[in-house]
Amino acid sequence: MITVSHASVQDSWNDLYNSTEEHAQQLVEEFAREQPNLCAFLTEHEEMISALADRGFLLLYGVWAWRAFQMEGRDDATVSRIAINAAYERNQESAGMMGASNKALLDSAKEFTRSYRHFPIFGAIMNDIFEGQLDSEHMNDDISGMMLLLVKAVIDVLDV
C-alpha cells in the first residue's frame, strides 16, 4: 500500500497542468496504455456529462491521481474492471447518507478526512472540482458529487 505525499500531489499537478500540451497528451496516452480499464471507466462516465465544457476533467483527474501514485513508486500493474466497479459501488453505498442529520454528515466527513490515507490527493482534486477548473456556471447538472465518487474509486484501486 502506498500513501501519496503532498509533494507527489503537487509534483504530479505541475507535471500535468504546467507542462506543454504535448507532454500532457503523452501522459494521457501513457495512462491509457498502462491503465486501459481505468481509462475506459472514466471515459464512459465522461460521456454522461451533459455540459460539453465540463467534459475531459474526469480523465485528467484520473491521470493526476495515477501520476501521483506513480511518483510514489506504484508499479504498473493494470487495475481490473471488477476492482474498479467494486470500488465505485462501495463509494456509492457510503455516499448514501442522504436524509442523515447534519450532525451525522459532519461527523462522517470529519472521520473521513482524518482517516482516509489518500486525502491529500483526493482533497486536491476535490478543491479543483469545487473551486478550480470547473466553471460553476457549467455545473447545471450537478456533476460534482458524481465526479468525487468516480475519482475516489480511481484513487482506491490505485492503492495496491
matplotlib code that plots the C-alpha trace (Angstrom):
import matplotlib.pyplot as plt

x = [0.0, 1.3, 0.5, 0.7, 2.6, 1.7, 4.9, 3.8, 0.3, 1.9, 4.6, 2.0, -0.2, 2.7, 3.7, 0.2, -1.1, 2.0, 3.6, 3.2, 0.1, 2.2, 3.6, 0.2, -1.1, 1.8, 0.8, -2.8, -1.6, 0.7, -2.1, -4.4, -1.7, -0.9, -4.4, -6.8, -9.6, -9.4, -9.2, -12.3, -14.2, -13.5, -14.2, -17.6, -18.6, -17.3, -20.0, -22.7, -21.8, -24.3, -22.3, -19.6, -17.5, -17.3, -16.1, -12.4, -11.9, -12.5, -9.8, -7.4, -8.2, -7.6, -4.2, -3.4, -4.1, -2.3, 0.8, 0.9, 0.8, 3.5, 5.7, 5.4, 6.6, 3.4, 4.2, 2.5, 0.1, -3.2, -6.3, -9.1, -12.6, -14.0, -11.9, -12.9, -16.6, -16.4, -14.7, -17.2, -20.1, -18.6, -18.3, -21.9, -23.1, -21.0, -22.4, -25.9, -26.2, -29.0, -31.5, -29.0, -28.9, -26.4, -24.5, -24.2, -23.0, -20.4, -19.3, -18.9, -17.0, -14.7, -13.9, -13.3, -10.8, -9.0, -8.8, -8.5, -4.9, -5.2, -6.9, -4.1, -4.7, -8.5, -8.7, -6.6, -8.9, -12.0, -10.6, -10.2, -13.7, -15.3, -13.0, -10.7, -11.0, -14.8, -16.7, -19.6, -21.9, -21.5, -22.5, -26.2, -26.4, -24.7, -21.9, -19.6, -20.8, -20.6, -17.1, -16.0, -17.3, -15.5, -12.2, -12.3, -12.9, -9.8, -7.7, -8.9, -8.0, -4.6, -3.7, -2.5]
y = [0.0, 3.4, 6.7, 9.6, 12.6, 16.2, 16.6, 14.0, 15.6, 18.9, 17.5, 15.4, 18.5, 20.5, 17.7, 17.5, 21.1, 23.2, 21.5, 21.7, 20.4, 17.7, 16.5, 16.4, 14.4, 12.0, 11.4, 10.8, 8.2, 6.6, 6.3, 4.8, 2.2, 1.3, 1.5, 0.8, -0.3, 2.9, 5.0, 3.3, 3.6, 7.4, 7.9, 6.1, 8.4, 11.5, 10.7, 11.0, 14.6, 16.8, 20.1, 19.7, 22.3, 20.0, 17.0, 16.0, 16.7, 13.2, 11.8, 14.5, 13.8, 10.1, 10.9, 13.3, 10.5, 7.9, 10.1, 10.9, 7.2, 6.5, 9.2, 7.3, 4.1, 2.3, -0.5, -0.5, -3.4, -2.9, -2.5, -4.8, -3.7, -5.8, -4.0, -0.6, -1.4, -2.8, 0.4, 2.6, 0.6, 0.8, 4.6, 4.9, 2.9, 5.1, 8.2, 7.0, 9.2, 11.2, 12.1, 11.8, 14.6, 17.4, 16.2, 12.7, 14.1, 16.4, 13.5, 11.3, 14.0, 14.6, 10.9, 10.6, 13.5, 12.2, 8.5, 8.5, 7.9, 9.5, 12.6, 14.8, 13.7, 13.4, 16.8, 18.5, 17.1, 18.0, 21.5, 21.7, 20.4, 23.0, 26.0, 25.4, 24.3, 23.6, 26.7, 26.9, 28.3, 25.0, 22.8, 22.9, 19.1, 18.9, 16.6, 17.4, 14.6, 12.0, 13.2, 12.9, 9.3, 8.4, 10.0, 8.3, 4.9, 5.6, 6.5, 3.5, 1.0, 2.6, 1.8, -1.7]
z = [0.0, -1.0, 0.7, -1.7, -0.2, -0.6, -2.6, -5.1, -5.3, -6.2, -8.5, -10.4, -10.7, -12.1, -14.4, -15.9, -15.8, -16.0, -19.0, -22.7, -24.3, -26.0, -22.7, -21.1, -24.1, -23.7, -20.0, -21.0, -23.6, -21.1, -18.6, -21.3, -22.1, -18.5, -17.1, -20.0, -17.7, -15.6, -18.8, -20.2, -16.9, -16.8, -20.5, -20.2, -17.3, -19.2, -21.8, -19.2, -18.5, -20.5, -20.5, -23.1, -21.3, -18.2, -20.2, -20.1, -16.4, -15.2, -17.4, -16.3, -12.6, -13.2, -14.9, -12.0, -9.4, -11.4, -11.9, -8.1, -7.3, -10.0, -8.4, -5.1, -6.7, -7.6, -10.1, -13.5, -12.7, -14.6, -12.4, -13.3, -14.2, -11.5, -8.8, -10.3, -10.3, -6.7, -5.5, -7.3, -5.8, -2.3, -2.7, -3.9, -0.8, 1.6, -0.1, 0.6, 3.7, 2.1, 4.7, 7.5, 10.1, 9.7, 12.7, 11.3, 8.0, 9.7, 11.9, 8.9, 7.0, 9.9, 10.3, 6.6, 6.4, 9.5, 8.5, 4.7, 3.8, 0.4, 1.5, 0.1, -3.5, -3.0, -1.3, -4.0, -6.7, -4.7, -4.3, -8.1, -8.7, -6.4, -6.8, -9.7, -13.3, -13.4, -14.2, -11.8, -14.5, -16.4, -13.4, -14.1, -14.0, -10.5, -11.6, -8.8, -6.5, -9.3, -10.1, -6.5, -6.3, -9.5, -8.5, -5.1, -6.9, -9.0, -6.0, -4.1, -6.8, -7.5, -3.8, -4.2]

ax = plt.figure().add_subplot(projection="3d")
ax.plot(x, y, z, "-o")
ax.set_aspect("equal")
plt.show()
